[in-house]
Amino acid sequence: MNIDHLKLFVRLAMTHNISQAGQELGISPAVASAHINKLEQTLGVRLLHRTTRKVSLTEEGKAFLPHAEDVLSSVDAACAAVGAGEASIRGTLRVTAPASFGRMHLLPALADFFKRHPELTLDLRLSDNIVDLVEGGFDIAIRNAQLKDSSLIARKLATDNRIVCASPAYLAEYGTPKTPDELKHHQCINLMGLEGWIFDTPQGRRNIKPPGRLRIDNGEAMRDACSAGIGLAINSTWSVYQLLEQGKLVQVLTDYPLVSDADIWAVYPSSRLLAPKVRAFIDYFSEWFGNQPYWDKSERQIIVM
């Protein structure tokens, strides 16, 4: 059984598009179709339903898929065991990530990543929409929310500490809140889906629904509105650390930390063994961010009012 045929079948199962799957493996649609026909002839079963727009797995295809993935994983593991692991880190890696985080913290690291893995190419989609990992044919998704899909595996890359901040101009005009309850006297910028601000207080957790005239569905726009003096807002330190260092934003309510379980995760489909290119990406960025990411370094001077 041809390993390349199995690779194509697995990519087809993820992309549902024979042209896209073939392109990712460097072959034409005609050759890709011939490879699948040969695989079906070898097995004696039909693996795919074909239409003019896309392909889907037959029941036999669905049953065969996990075994094909196991075979490919075993081949990768065998190569790694004899020192050919680095040589197997090649091909196309498809990654999706939040737009702001990707621009600020993934792109600056890619030059060194490509130097380490010159045979690897990267298809990177930056979007704030939650993309279906399998349906979209992605190998990895970078997310900063809890994992809900039990068919996926998540590895923590970095912390996602969140703080309340405001611009110096806003605080000069409206004053600085000293306790969470004082937020009712302020203008707050709310991110849609995060209207409740939960604080850890000496009396226990305090859930505040702060007033405000602005609700936004984009974290980067919320940060910019906060910096423009429109109001107080919750921001991730990875998003605002430079503005804090420059004094354009000020952290407030430092004695009342926000309660949050958010972190930066690398999410990938469940499989018995991890593909070398996926492992290489995750290991690299785990090392890049480290146990304490550069946006949360304790020695960084932050102005607190």
Contacts in CASP RR format, 6 or more apart in sequence:
PFRMAT RR
TARGET T0000
AUTHOR 0000-0000-0000
METHOD contacts of the structure
MODEL  1
MNIDHLKLFVRLAMTHNISQAGQELGISPAVASAHINKLEQTLGVRLLHR
TTRKVSLTEEGKAFLPHAEDVLSSVDAACAAVGAGEASIRGTLRVTAPAS
FGRMHLLPALADFFKRHPELTLDLRLSDNIVDLVEGGFDIAIRNAQLKDS
SLIARKLATDNRIVCASPAYLAEYGTPKTPDELKHHQCINLMGLEGWIFD
TPQGRRNIKPPGRLRIDNGEAMRDACSAGIGLAINSTWSVYQLLEQGKLV
QVLTDYPLVSDADIWAVYPSSRLLAPKVRAFIDYFSEWFGNQPYWDKSER
QIIVM
1 39 0 8 1.000
1 42 0 8 1.000
1 71 0 8 1.000
2 35 0 8 1.000
2 38 0 8 1.000
2 39 0 8 1.000
3 71 0 8 1.000
3 72 0 8 1.000
3 75 0 8 1.000
4 25 0 8 1.000
4 35 0 8 1.000
5 35 0 8 1.000
5 36 0 8 1.000
5 38 0 8 1.000
5 39 0 8 1.000
5 42 0 8 1.000
6 39 0 8 1.000
6 68 0 8 1.000
6 71 0 8 1.000
6 72 0 8 1.000
7 25 0 8 1.000
7 72 0 8 1.000
8 21 0 8 1.000
8 22 0 8 1.000
8 25 0 8 1.000
8 27 0 8 1.000
8 32 0 8 1.000
8 35 0 8 1.000
8 36 0 8 1.000
8 39 0 8 1.000
9 36 0 8 1.000
9 39 0 8 1.000
9 47 0 8 1.000
9 64 0 8 1.000
9 65 0 8 1.000
9 68 0 8 1.000
10 65 0 8 1.000
10 68 0 8 1.000
10 69 0 8 1.000
10 72 0 8 1.000
11 20 0 8 1.000
11 21 0 8 1.000
11 22 0 8 1.000
11 24 0 8 1.000
11 25 0 8 1.000
11 137 0 8 1.000
12 18 0 8 1.000
12 21 0 8 1.000
12 32 0 8 1.000
12 36 0 8 1.000
12 48 0 8 1.000
12 55 0 8 1.000
13 57 0 8 1.000
13 61 0 8 1.000
13 65 0 8 1.000
14 21 0 8 1.000
14 134 0 8 1.000
14 136 0 8 1.000
14 137 0 8 1.000
14 138 0 8 1.000
15 21 0 8 1.000
15 24 0 8 1.000
15 136 0 8 1.000
15 137 0 8 1.000
16 54 0 8 1.000
16 55 0 8 1.000
16 56 0 8 1.000
16 135 0 8 1.000
17 54 0 8 1.000
17 55 0 8 1.000
18 29 0 8 1.000
18 32 0 8 1.000
18 33 0 8 1.000
18 36 0 8 1.000
18 50 0 8 1.000
18 55 0 8 1.000
19 29 0 8 1.000
19 32 0 8 1.000
21 32 0 8 1.000
22 28 0 8 1.000
22 29 0 8 1.000
22 31 0 8 1.000
22 32 0 8 1.000
24 91 0 8 1.000
24 92 0 8 1.000
24 94 0 8 1.000
25 32 0 8 1.000
25 91 0 8 1.000
27 35 0 8 1.000
36 47 0 8 1.000
36 48 0 8 1.000
39 47 0 8 1.000
40 46 0 8 1.000
40 47 0 8 1.000
40 48 0 8 1.000
43 60 0 8 1.000
43 64 0 8 1.000
45 58 0 8 1.000
45 60 0 8 1.000
45 61 0 8 1.000
45 64 0 8 1.000
46 58 0 8 1.000
46 60 0 8 1.000
47 57 0 8 1.000
47 58 0 8 1.000
47 60 0 8 1.000
47 61 0 8 1.000
47 64 0 8 1.000
48 55 0 8 1.000
48 56 0 8 1.000
48 57 0 8 1.000
48 58 0 8 1.000
48 61 0 8 1.000
49 55 0 8 1.000
49 56 0 8 1.000
49 57 0 8 1.000
49 58 0 8 1.000
57 65 0 8 1.000
69 271 0 8 1.000
69 272 0 8 1.000
70 271 0 8 1.000
70 272 0 8 1.000
70 273 0 8 1.000
72 275 0 8 1.000
73 271 0 8 1.000
73 272 0 8 1.000
73 273 0 8 1.000
73 274 0 8 1.000
73 275 0 8 1.000
74 273 0 8 1.000
76 85 0 8 1.000
76 88 0 8 1.000
76 273 0 8 1.000
76 275 0 8 1.000
76 276 0 8 1.000
77 273 0 8 1.000
79 85 0 8 1.000
79 87 0 8 1.000
79 88 0 8 1.000
79 276 0 8 1.000
80 88 0 8 1.000
80 276 0 8 1.000
85 276 0 8 1.000
86 117 0 8 1.000
87 119 0 8 1.000
88 276 0 8 1.000
88 277 0 8 1.000
89 117 0 8 1.000
89 119 0 8 1.000
89 120 0 8 1.000
89 276 0 8 1.000
89 277 0 8 1.000
89 280 0 8 1.000
90 117 0 8 1.000
90 119 0 8 1.000
90 120 0 8 1.000
90 277 0 8 1.000
91 119 0 8 1.000
91 120 0 8 1.000
91 121 0 8 1.000
91 277 0 8 1.000
92 120 0 8 1.000
92 121 0 8 1.000
92 122 0 8 1.000
92 123 0 8 1.000
93 120 0 8 1.000
93 121 0 8 1.000
93 122 0 8 1.000
93 123 0 8 1.000
93 139 0 8 1.000
93 140 0 8 1.000
93 277 0 8 1.000
93 278 0 8 1.000
93 281 0 8 1.000
94 122 0 8 1.000
94 123 0 8 1.000
94 125 0 8 1.000
94 137 0 8 1.000
94 138 0 8 1.000
94 139 0 8 1.000
94 140 0 8 1.000
95 122 0 8 1.000
95 123 0 8 1.000
95 124 0 8 1.000
95 125 0 8 1.000
95 138 0 8 1.000
95 139 0 8 1.000
95 140 0 8 1.000
95 141 0 8 1.000
95 142 0 8 1.000
95 281 0 8 1.000
96 124 0 8 1.000
96 125 0 8 1.000
96 126 0 8 1.000
96 127 0 8 1.000
96 131 0 8 1.000
96 133 0 8 1.000
96 138 0 8 1.000
96 140 0 8 1.000
96 141 0 8 1.000
96 142 0 8 1.000
97 106 0 8 1.000
97 124 0 8 1.000
97 125 0 8 1.000
97 126 0 8 1.000
97 141 0 8 1.000
97 142 0 8 1.000
98 126 0 8 1.000
98 127 0 8 1.000
98 128 0 8 1.000
98 142 0 8 1.000
98 143 0 8 1.000
98 144 0 8 1.000
99 126 0 8 1.000
99 127 0 8 1.000
99 128 0 8 1.000
99 220 0 8 1.000
100 128 0 8 1.000
100 219 0 8 1.000
100 220 0 8 1.000
100 239 0 8 1.000
101 142 0 8 1.000
101 144 0 8 1.000
101 238 0 8 1.000
101 239 0 8 1.000
101 264 0 8 1.000
102 124 0 8 1.000
102 126 0 8 1.000
102 142 0 8 1.000
103 126 0 8 1.000
104 238 0 8 1.000
104 239 0 8 1.000
105 238 0 8 1.000
105 289 0 8 1.000
105 295 0 8 1.000
106 124 0 8 1.000
106 142 0 8 1.000
106 285 0 8 1.000
109 284 0 8 1.000
109 285 0 8 1.000
109 288 0 8 1.000
110 122 0 8 1.000
113 281 0 8 1.000
113 284 0 8 1.000
114 120 0 8 1.000
114 122 0 8 1.000
116 280 0 8 1.000
116 284 0 8 1.000
117 277 0 8 1.000
117 280 0 8 1.000
120 277 0 8 1.000
120 280 0 8 1.000
125 131 0 8 1.000
125 138 0 8 1.000
128 218 0 8 1.000
128 219 0 8 1.000
130 143 0 8 1.000
130 145 0 8 1.000
131 138 0 8 1.000
131 141 0 8 1.000
133 141 0 8 1.000
133 149 0 8 1.000
133 152 0 8 1.000
133 267 0 8 1.000
133 268 0 8 1.000
133 269 0 8 1.000
134 151 0 8 1.000
134 269 0 8 1.000
139 268 0 8 1.000
139 269 0 8 1.000
139 275 0 8 1.000
139 277 0 8 1.000
139 278 0 8 1.000
139 281 0 8 1.000
140 266 0 8 1.000
140 267 0 8 1.000
140 268 0 8 1.000
140 278 0 8 1.000
140 281 0 8 1.000
140 282 0 8 1.000
141 266 0 8 1.000
141 267 0 8 1.000
141 268 0 8 1.000
142 157 0 8 1.000
142 264 0 8 1.000
142 265 0 8 1.000
142 266 0 8 1.000
142 267 0 8 1.000
143 154 0 8 1.000
143 264 0 8 1.000
143 265 0 8 1.000
143 267 0 8 1.000
144 160 0 8 1.000
144 236 0 8 1.000
144 262 0 8 1.000
144 263 0 8 1.000
144 264 0 8 1.000
144 265 0 8 1.000
145 262 0 8 1.000
145 265 0 8 1.000
146 261 0 8 1.000
146 262 0 8 1.000
147 154 0 8 1.000
147 265 0 8 1.000
147 267 0 8 1.000
151 269 0 8 1.000
151 270 0 8 1.000
152 267 0 8 1.000
152 268 0 8 1.000
152 269 0 8 1.000
152 270 0 8 1.000
153 267 0 8 1.000
153 268 0 8 1.000
153 269 0 8 1.000
153 270 0 8 1.000
154 265 0 8 1.000
154 266 0 8 1.000
154 267 0 8 1.000
155 265 0 8 1.000
155 266 0 8 1.000
155 268 0 8 1.000
155 282 0 8 1.000
155 286 0 8 1.000
156 263 0 8 1.000
156 264 0 8 1.000
156 265 0 8 1.000
157 263 0 8 1.000
157 264 0 8 1.000
157 265 0 8 1.000
157 266 0 8 1.000
157 282 0 8 1.000
157 285 0 8 1.000
157 286 0 8 1.000
157 289 0 8 1.000
158 238 0 8 1.000
158 263 0 8 1.000
158 264 0 8 1.000
158 289 0 8 1.000
158 290 0 8 1.000
158 293 0 8 1.000
159 263 0 8 1.000
159 264 0 8 1.000
159 292 0 8 1.000
159 293 0 8 1.000
159 296 0 8 1.000
160 236 0 8 1.000
160 237 0 8 1.000
160 238 0 8 1.000
160 260 0 8 1.000
160 262 0 8 1.000
160 263 0 8 1.000
160 264 0 8 1.000
161 236 0 8 1.000
161 237 0 8 1.000
161 260 0 8 1.000
161 296 0 8 1.000
162 234 0 8 1.000
162 235 0 8 1.000
162 236 0 8 1.000
162 237 0 8 1.000
162 258 0 8 1.000
162 260 0 8 1.000
162 262 0 8 1.000
163 234 0 8 1.000
163 235 0 8 1.000
163 237 0 8 1.000
163 240 0 8 1.000
163 251 0 8 1.000
163 254 0 8 1.000
163 258 0 8 1.000
164 197 0 8 1.000
164 232 0 8 1.000
164 233 0 8 1.000
164 234 0 8 1.000
164 235 0 8 1.000
164 251 0 8 1.000
164 252 0 8 1.000
164 253 0 8 1.000
164 258 0 8 1.000
165 226 0 8 1.000
165 232 0 8 1.000
165 233 0 8 1.000
165 235 0 8 1.000
165 240 0 8 1.000
165 244 0 8 1.000
165 249 0 8 1.000
165 250 0 8 1.000
165 251 0 8 1.000
165 252 0 8 1.000
166 176 0 8 1.000
166 226 0 8 1.000
166 229 0 8 1.000
166 231 0 8 1.000
166 232 0 8 1.000
166 233 0 8 1.000
166 249 0 8 1.000
166 250 0 8 1.000
166 252 0 8 1.000
167 226 0 8 1.000
167 227 0 8 1.000
167 228 0 8 1.000
167 229 0 8 1.000
167 231 0 8 1.000
167 248 0 8 1.000
167 249 0 8 1.000
167 250 0 8 1.000
168 247 0 8 1.000
168 248 0 8 1.000
168 250 0 8 1.000
168 305 0 8 1.000
169 229 0 8 1.000
170 187 0 8 1.000
170 229 0 8 1.000
170 230 0 8 1.000
170 231 0 8 1.000
170 232 0 8 1.000
171 250 0 8 1.000
171 252 0 8 1.000
171 305 0 8 1.000
174 186 0 8 1.000
174 187 0 8 1.000
174 231 0 8 1.000
176 252 0 8 1.000
176 305 0 8 1.000
177 183 0 8 1.000
177 185 0 8 1.000
177 186 0 8 1.000
177 232 0 8 1.000
177 252 0 8 1.000
177 253 0 8 1.000
178 253 0 8 1.000
179 201 0 8 1.000
179 253 0 8 1.000
179 256 0 8 1.000
180 197 0 8 1.000
180 199 0 8 1.000
180 201 0 8 1.000
180 206 0 8 1.000
180 208 0 8 1.000
180 253 0 8 1.000
180 256 0 8 1.000
181 206 0 8 1.000
181 208 0 8 1.000
183 197 0 8 1.000
183 208 0 8 1.000
183 210 0 8 1.000
183 211 0 8 1.000
183 232 0 8 1.000
184 208 0 8 1.000
184 210 0 8 1.000
184 211 0 8 1.000
186 210 0 8 1.000
186 211 0 8 1.000
186 231 0 8 1.000
186 232 0 8 1.000
187 211 0 8 1.000
187 212 0 8 1.000
187 213 0 8 1.000
187 214 0 8 1.000
187 230 0 8 1.000
187 231 0 8 1.000
187 232 0 8 1.000
188 197 0 8 1.000
188 210 0 8 1.000
188 211 0 8 1.000
188 212 0 8 1.000
188 231 0 8 1.000
188 232 0 8 1.000
188 233 0 8 1.000
189 212 0 8 1.000
189 214 0 8 1.000
189 215 0 8 1.000
189 216 0 8 1.000
189 222 0 8 1.000
189 225 0 8 1.000
189 226 0 8 1.000
189 230 0 8 1.000
189 231 0 8 1.000
189 232 0 8 1.000
189 233 0 8 1.000
190 196 0 8 1.000
190 210 0 8 1.000
190 212 0 8 1.000
190 214 0 8 1.000
190 215 0 8 1.000
190 216 0 8 1.000
190 233 0 8 1.000
191 215 0 8 1.000
191 216 0 8 1.000
191 217 0 8 1.000
191 219 0 8 1.000
191 222 0 8 1.000
191 233 0 8 1.000
191 234 0 8 1.000
192 215 0 8 1.000
192 216 0 8 1.000
192 217 0 8 1.000
194 234 0 8 1.000
195 209 0 8 1.000
195 215 0 8 1.000
196 207 0 8 1.000
196 208 0 8 1.000
196 209 0 8 1.000
196 210 0 8 1.000
197 207 0 8 1.000
197 208 0 8 1.000
197 209 0 8 1.000
197 210 0 8 1.000
197 234 0 8 1.000
197 258 0 8 1.000
198 205 0 8 1.000
198 206 0 8 1.000
198 207 0 8 1.000
198 208 0 8 1.000
198 258 0 8 1.000
198 259 0 8 1.000
198 260 0 8 1.000
199 205 0 8 1.000
199 206 0 8 1.000
199 208 0 8 1.000
199 253 0 8 1.000
199 256 0 8 1.000
199 257 0 8 1.000
199 258 0 8 1.000
199 259 0 8 1.000
200 256 0 8 1.000
200 257 0 8 1.000
200 258 0 8 1.000
200 259 0 8 1.000
201 256 0 8 1.000
205 259 0 8 1.000
206 256 0 8 1.000
210 232 0 8 1.000
212 231 0 8 1.000
214 225 0 8 1.000
214 230 0 8 1.000
214 231 0 8 1.000
216 222 0 8 1.000
216 225 0 8 1.000
219 235 0 8 1.000
219 239 0 8 1.000
220 239 0 8 1.000
222 233 0 8 1.000
222 235 0 8 1.000
223 233 0 8 1.000
223 235 0 8 1.000
223 239 0 8 1.000
223 240 0 8 1.000
223 243 0 8 1.000
225 231 0 8 1.000
225 233 0 8 1.000
226 232 0 8 1.000
226 233 0 8 1.000
226 235 0 8 1.000
226 240 0 8 1.000
226 249 0 8 1.000
227 243 0 8 1.000
227 248 0 8 1.000
227 249 0 8 1.000
232 252 0 8 1.000
234 258 0 8 1.000
235 249 0 8 1.000
236 262 0 8 1.000
237 244 0 8 1.000
237 295 0 8 1.000
237 296 0 8 1.000
238 264 0 8 1.000
238 293 0 8 1.000
238 295 0 8 1.000
238 296 0 8 1.000
240 249 0 8 1.000
241 294 0 8 1.000
241 295 0 8 1.000
241 296 0 8 1.000
241 300 0 8 1.000
243 249 0 8 1.000
244 250 0 8 1.000
244 251 0 8 1.000
244 300 0 8 1.000
244 302 0 8 1.000
244 303 0 8 1.000
245 300 0 8 1.000
245 301 0 8 1.000
245 302 0 8 1.000
247 303 0 8 1.000
250 303 0 8 1.000
250 304 0 8 1.000
250 305 0 8 1.000
251 302 0 8 1.000
251 303 0 8 1.000
251 304 0 8 1.000
252 304 0 8 1.000
252 305 0 8 1.000
254 304 0 8 1.000
264 289 0 8 1.000
266 281 0 8 1.000
266 282 0 8 1.000
266 285 0 8 1.000
268 274 0 8 1.000
268 278 0 8 1.000
268 282 0 8 1.000
292 298 0 8 1.000
END
